Amino acid sequence: MSDKATKDQEQQEAEAEVEEFKEDLGPFVVAAETTRMAMVFTDAKKADNPIIFANDSFLKLTGFERDEVLAQSFNFLLAAGTSEESLEKIETAFKSESEVDPEIHYRRKNGSKFWATLFVSPVRDEDGKVVQHFISLVETTKYKNAQVHAAMLIDELNHRVKNTLATVQSIVAQAVRNNSDPMIVRESIETRIAALSRSHDLLARDKWEGAGLHDLVDEALAPFSVTEGRAERFTVEGENIRLSPKATLALGITFNELATNAVKYGAFSNEAGKISVKWTIESKDGNRWLCLRWRETDGPPVKPPSRKGFGSRVIEQGLAHELNGKVDVDYAPSGMVCTLEVPVPLAVLDG
């Protein structure tokens, strides 16, 4: 007998068994046919548990036609690569030996996959022998995807917390190393942690998916511009490029250091100095870079420092270490110019 003839015979037998099954169970089958829950019955007398009944909700869930389902082994629905563990869970559920309803990965006719919790109940004859299995499926794809997403968020949160704590640790260590006055140490730590907190707040507004560069500059420089009319002495020019969370934190600290230095020694240490912040995306050596320039003018004459300060080390650590960026500081007499370059893949969000 050909494969097709064998298949047709199995189909006819399955359909005949369905009719007997409907007659035996009557109203219960009618209820199963009309419920919104996906349901099937399988023949427990055969080892592969062939399907002898499938309701419309099951067909809608899987995308198969009824004649494509009847006489098929229940496991024909399993997604490719189903683990031995999942197969064992299904077998245990059919034997009524499981205390937990298994959650299994299935496939639809179009090849797409879905998760569903499997509820298997035995149907017994008058002698107590299991003759069919009544199976209902509850799709849990959204729940499963939410679990995976939550796990990813937790991993990402752990990573970010570790990075933040490492930054705080570095701030504290360098502040203590460079100062002996407790008040100076305290101020140094507090101002930098406050800067980090502002960047965190900015990221939190958009669920930590990133932040606009213009928004970051405004947020970082706000504490320095609210006094002595400094707001009018700031010029910010550039598109509101979307920054990655890592770049947002690193650049937030950088802007705080530059502004602090400007208040102590640079353009904001007198009443006439001005600060210009401008950035562009440029192509260099086949790569794209975020190029940002901080320029101070009309401040007191600038003298190069005799040694590298805490702020310089913070900037270099934040950009060079975290973002593989480049920092160039020009202590020109007319005003300090700080040029920052960061590779776009590390700084800017896709899209």
C-alpha positions as CSV (number, residue, x, y, z in Angstrom):
1,M,0.0,0.0,0.0
2,S,1.3,3.5,-0.9
3,D,2.1,6.1,1.7
4,K,-0.9,8.2,0.4
5,A,-3.3,5.2,0.6
6,T,-2.1,4.5,4.1
7,K,-2.6,8.1,5.1
8,D,-6.1,8.2,3.6
9,Q,-7.0,5.0,5.5
10,E,-5.7,6.5,8.7
11,Q,-7.7,9.7,8.0
12,Q,-10.9,7.7,7.4
13,E,-10.4,5.7,10.5
14,A,-9.8,8.9,12.5
15,E,-12.9,10.5,11.2
16,A,-15.0,7.5,11.9
17,E,-13.6,7.4,15.5
18,V,-14.4,11.1,15.9
19,E,-18.1,10.4,15.0
20,E,-18.2,7.6,17.5
21,F,-16.5,9.8,20.0
22,K,-19.0,12.6,19.5
23,E,-21.9,10.2,19.9
24,D,-20.5,8.8,23.1
25,L,-19.7,12.1,24.8
26,G,-22.5,14.2,23.2
27,P,-23.0,17.6,24.9
28,F,-19.4,17.6,26.2
29,V,-18.0,17.5,22.6
30,V,-20.4,20.3,21.6
31,A,-19.1,22.4,24.4
32,A,-15.5,21.6,23.5
33,E,-16.2,22.6,19.9
34,T,-17.5,26.0,20.8
35,T,-15.1,27.0,23.6
36,R,-12.4,29.7,23.0
37,M,-9.8,27.4,24.6
38,A,-7.7,25.3,22.2
39,M,-8.7,21.7,22.7
40,V,-7.9,18.3,21.2
41,F,-8.6,14.6,22.0
42,T,-6.1,11.9,21.3
43,D,-6.4,8.1,21.1
44,A,-4.7,6.7,24.2
45,K,-4.8,3.2,22.8
46,K,-2.0,4.1,20.3
47,A,1.5,4.9,21.4
48,D,1.9,8.1,19.5
49,N,-1.4,9.6,20.8
50,P,-2.9,10.4,17.4
51,I,-5.4,13.3,17.4
52,I,-9.0,12.2,16.9
53,F,-10.7,15.6,17.6
54,A,-9.6,19.2,17.3
55,N,-11.8,22.2,18.0
56,D,-11.9,25.5,16.0
57,S,-9.9,27.3,18.6
58,F,-7.1,24.8,18.2
59,L,-7.1,25.2,14.5
60,K,-7.1,29.0,14.8
61,L,-4.2,28.8,17.2
62,T,-2.1,26.5,15.0
63,G,-3.2,27.6,11.5
64,F,-3.8,24.0,10.4
65,E,-6.9,22.7,8.7
66,R,-8.8,19.9,10.4
67,D,-7.9,17.2,7.9
68,E,-4.2,18.2,8.4
69,V,-4.5,17.5,12.1
70,L,-6.6,14.3,12.5
71,A,-4.6,11.1,12.7
72,Q,-1.4,13.0,13.3
73,S,0.7,12.3,16.4
74,F,0.1,15.0,19.0
75,N,3.9,15.7,19.0
76,F,3.8,16.7,15.3
77,L,3.2,20.2,16.7
78,L,6.5,20.4,18.5
79,A,8.9,23.1,17.4
80,A,12.1,22.0,15.7
81,G,14.9,21.3,18.2
82,T,12.5,20.5,21.1
83,S,14.7,19.2,24.0
84,E,14.6,15.7,25.4
85,E,13.5,17.3,28.7
86,S,10.4,18.8,27.0
87,L,9.6,15.4,25.4
88,E,9.9,13.8,28.8
89,K,7.6,16.4,30.3
90,I,4.9,15.7,27.7
91,E,5.2,11.9,28.2
92,T,4.9,12.3,31.9
93,A,1.8,14.5,31.5
94,F,0.2,11.9,29.3
95,K,0.9,9.3,32.0
96,S,-0.8,11.6,34.6
97,E,2.4,11.5,36.6
98,S,3.2,15.1,36.5
99,E,2.3,17.6,39.3
100,V,3.2,20.6,37.1
101,D,1.6,21.3,33.7
102,P,4.4,21.5,31.2
103,E,5.1,24.7,29.1
104,I,6.1,23.6,25.7
105,H,7.4,25.3,22.5
106,Y,5.1,24.5,19.5
107,R,5.0,25.5,15.8
108,R,2.2,26.8,13.6
109,K,1.6,25.7,10.1
110,N,3.3,28.9,8.8
111,G,6.5,28.1,10.7
112,S,6.0,30.6,13.5
113,K,6.5,29.4,17.0
114,F,4.5,29.8,20.2
115,W,4.6,28.7,23.8
116,A,1.7,27.0,25.4
117,T,0.9,25.3,28.7
118,L,-0.3,21.8,28.3
119,F,-3.2,20.4,30.4
120,V,-3.7,16.7,29.9
121,S,-6.7,14.8,31.4
122,P,-7.3,11.1,30.9
123,V,-10.7,9.8,29.6
124,R,-11.5,6.3,31.0
125,D,-14.0,3.7,29.9
126,E,-16.3,1.7,32.1
127,D,-13.4,-0.5,33.2
128,G,-11.3,2.4,34.2
129,K,-8.9,2.0,31.3
130,V,-7.6,5.2,29.7
131,V,-8.9,5.3,26.1
132,Q,-8.5,9.0,25.2
133,H,-6.6,12.0,26.4
134,F,-8.4,15.3,26.7
135,I,-5.9,18.1,26.1
136,S,-6.3,21.9,26.3
137,L,-3.6,24.4,25.5
138,V,-3.2,27.9,26.9
139,E,-0.9,30.1,24.9
140,T,1.8,31.7,27.0
141,T,3.9,33.3,24.4
142,K,3.5,36.9,25.7
143,Y,4.1,35.8,29.2
144,K,7.2,33.8,28.2
145,N,8.6,36.7,26.1
146,A,7.9,39.0,29.1
147,Q,10.0,36.6,31.3
148,V,12.9,36.7,28.9
149,H,12.7,40.5,28.6
150,A,12.6,40.8,32.4
151,A,15.6,38.6,32.7
152,M,17.5,40.7,30.2
153,L,16.5,43.9,32.0
154,I,17.7,42.4,35.3
155,D,21.0,41.5,33.7
156,E,21.3,44.9,32.2
157,L,20.4,46.6,35.5
158,N,23.1,44.5,37.3
159,H,25.6,45.6,34.7
160,R,24.7,49.3,35.0
161,V,24.7,49.2,38.8
162,K,28.1,47.7,38.8
163,N,29.4,50.3,36.4
164,T,27.8,53.1,38.5
165,L,29.3,51.8,41.7
166,A,32.7,51.5,40.0
167,T,32.4,55.2,38.9
168,V,31.4,56.2,42.4
169,Q,34.3,54.2,43.8
170,S,36.7,55.9,41.5
171,I,35.3,59.4,42.4
172,V,35.7,58.7,46.1
173,A,39.2,57.2,45.7
174,Q,40.6,60.0,43.6
175,A,38.9,62.7,45.8
176,V,40.6,61.3,48.9
177,R,43.9,60.8,47.1
178,N,44.1,64.4,45.9
179,N,42.9,66.3,49.0
180,S,43.5,66.2,52.7
181,D,40.8,68.7,53.7
182,P,37.6,66.8,54.6
183,M,35.4,69.6,53.4
184,I,37.0,69.7,50.0
185,V,36.8,65.9,49.8
186,R,33.1,66.0,50.7
187,E,32.3,68.7,48.1
188,S,34.3,67.0,45.4
189,I,32.4,63.7,46.0
190,E,29.0,65.3,46.4
191,T,29.1,67.4,43.2
192,R,30.2,64.5,41.1
193,I,27.7,62.1,42.4
194,A,25.0,64.8,41.9
195,A,26.1,65.0,38.3
196,L,25.8,61.2,37.9
197,S,22.4,61.4,39.5
198,R,21.2,64.0,37.0
199,S,22.2,61.7,34.1
200,H,20.4,58.8,35.8
201,D,17.3,60.9,36.1
202,L,17.5,61.9,32.4
203,L,17.8,58.2,31.4
204,A,15.0,57.2,33.7
205,R,12.6,59.5,31.9
206,D,12.9,57.4,28.8
207,K,13.1,54.0,30.5
208,W,16.9,53.8,30.2
209,E,16.7,53.5,26.4
210,G,19.0,56.5,25.9
211,A,18.9,60.3,26.0
212,G,19.2,63.2,23.7
213,L,22.7,64.9,23.6
214,H,21.1,68.4,23.7
215,D,19.0,67.3,26.6
216,L,22.0,66.0,28.4
217,V,24.0,69.2,27.9
218,D,21.1,71.3,29.2
219,E,20.6,69.0,32.2
220,A,24.3,68.8,33.1
221,L,24.9,72.5,32.8
222,A,21.7,73.7,34.5
223,P,23.3,73.9,38.0
224,F,26.0,76.2,36.6
225,S,23.8,78.5,34.6
226,V,21.1,79.4,37.1
227,T,23.3,81.8,39.0
228,E,24.9,85.2,38.0
229,G,23.1,85.3,34.6
230,R,25.3,82.6,33.2
231,A,22.5,81.0,31.1
232,E,23.0,83.8,28.5
233,R,26.7,83.0,28.4
234,F,26.1,79.5,27.2
235,T,25.8,78.7,23.5
236,V,24.8,75.1,22.6
237,E,24.7,74.0,19.0
238,G,24.0,70.6,17.5
239,E,21.2,68.1,16.8
240,N,19.6,66.3,19.7
241,I,21.4,63.1,18.8
242,R,20.2,60.0,20.7
243,L,23.0,58.8,23.0
244,S,23.4,55.3,24.4
245,P,23.0,54.9,28.2
246,K,26.7,54.4,28.7
247,A,27.6,57.5,26.6
248,T,25.0,59.5,28.6
249,L,26.6,58.7,31.9
250,A,30.2,59.2,30.7
251,L,29.4,62.6,28.9
252,G,27.3,63.8,31.9
253,I,30.3,63.4,34.2
254,T,32.5,65.1,31.5
255,F,30.3,68.2,31.2
256,N,30.2,68.5,35.0
257,E,34.0,68.5,35.2
258,L,34.4,71.0,32.4
259,A,31.8,73.3,33.9
260,T,33.3,73.0,37.4
261,N,36.7,73.9,36.0
262,A,35.2,76.9,34.1
263,V,33.7,78.2,37.4
264,K,37.0,77.9,39.3
265,Y,39.5,78.9,36.7
266,G,38.0,79.5,33.3
267,A,35.3,81.5,31.5
268,F,32.9,81.5,34.4
269,S,35.4,82.7,36.9
270,N,34.7,86.3,35.8
271,E,31.6,88.2,34.6
272,A,32.4,88.3,30.9
273,G,33.5,84.8,29.9
274,K,31.4,82.7,27.5
275,I,31.2,78.9,26.8
276,S,30.3,77.4,23.4
277,V,29.4,73.7,23.1
278,K,29.1,72.4,19.5
279,W,29.1,68.9,18.0
280,T,28.8,67.1,14.7
281,I,29.0,63.6,13.3
282,E,32.1,63.2,11.1
283,S,33.7,60.5,9.0
284,K,37.3,59.8,9.7
285,D,39.4,56.8,8.5
286,G,36.3,55.0,7.3
287,N,34.6,55.3,10.7
288,R,32.0,57.7,12.0
289,W,32.7,59.8,15.1
290,L,30.8,62.1,17.4
291,C,33.0,65.2,17.6
292,L,32.2,67.7,20.3
293,R,34.1,70.9,21.1
294,W,33.9,72.8,24.4
295,R,35.3,76.3,23.8
296,E,35.8,79.0,26.4
297,T,36.3,82.7,25.5
298,D,36.6,86.1,27.3
299,G,37.7,84.5,30.5
300,P,40.9,85.3,32.4
301,P,44.2,84.4,30.6
302,V,44.7,80.6,30.6
303,K,47.8,78.9,31.9
304,P,48.4,75.2,31.4
305,P,48.3,73.3,34.7
306,S,51.5,72.1,36.2
307,R,50.0,68.6,36.7
308,K,47.0,66.7,35.5
309,G,44.1,67.3,37.9
310,F,41.3,65.1,39.2
311,G,38.8,66.5,36.6
312,S,41.1,65.6,33.7
313,R,41.6,62.1,34.9
314,V,37.8,61.7,35.4
315,I,37.2,62.9,31.8
316,E,39.9,60.7,30.3
317,Q,38.7,57.6,32.3
318,G,35.1,58.2,31.3
319,L,35.7,58.7,27.6
320,A,38.8,56.7,26.9
321,H,38.0,53.7,29.1
322,E,34.2,53.5,28.8
323,L,33.8,54.7,25.2
324,N,37.2,54.2,23.5
325,G,37.1,58.0,22.9
326,K,39.7,60.6,22.5
327,V,40.2,63.7,24.6
328,D,42.3,66.7,23.5
329,V,42.7,69.8,25.7
330,D,44.2,73.0,24.4
331,Y,45.1,75.5,27.1
332,A,45.2,78.5,24.7
333,P,45.8,81.9,26.4
334,S,42.5,83.1,24.9
335,G,40.5,80.3,26.5
336,M,40.6,76.5,27.0
337,V,39.3,74.3,24.2
338,C,38.4,70.7,24.9
339,T,37.7,68.4,21.9
340,L,36.0,65.1,22.5
341,E,35.7,62.3,19.9
342,V,33.7,59.1,20.5
343,P,33.1,56.3,18.0
344,V,29.4,56.5,16.9
345,P,28.7,52.8,17.4
346,L,29.6,53.2,21.1
347,A,27.9,56.6,21.6
348,V,24.8,56.8,19.5
349,L,21.7,54.6,19.5
350,D,20.6,52.9,16.3
351,G,17.7,54.7,14.7
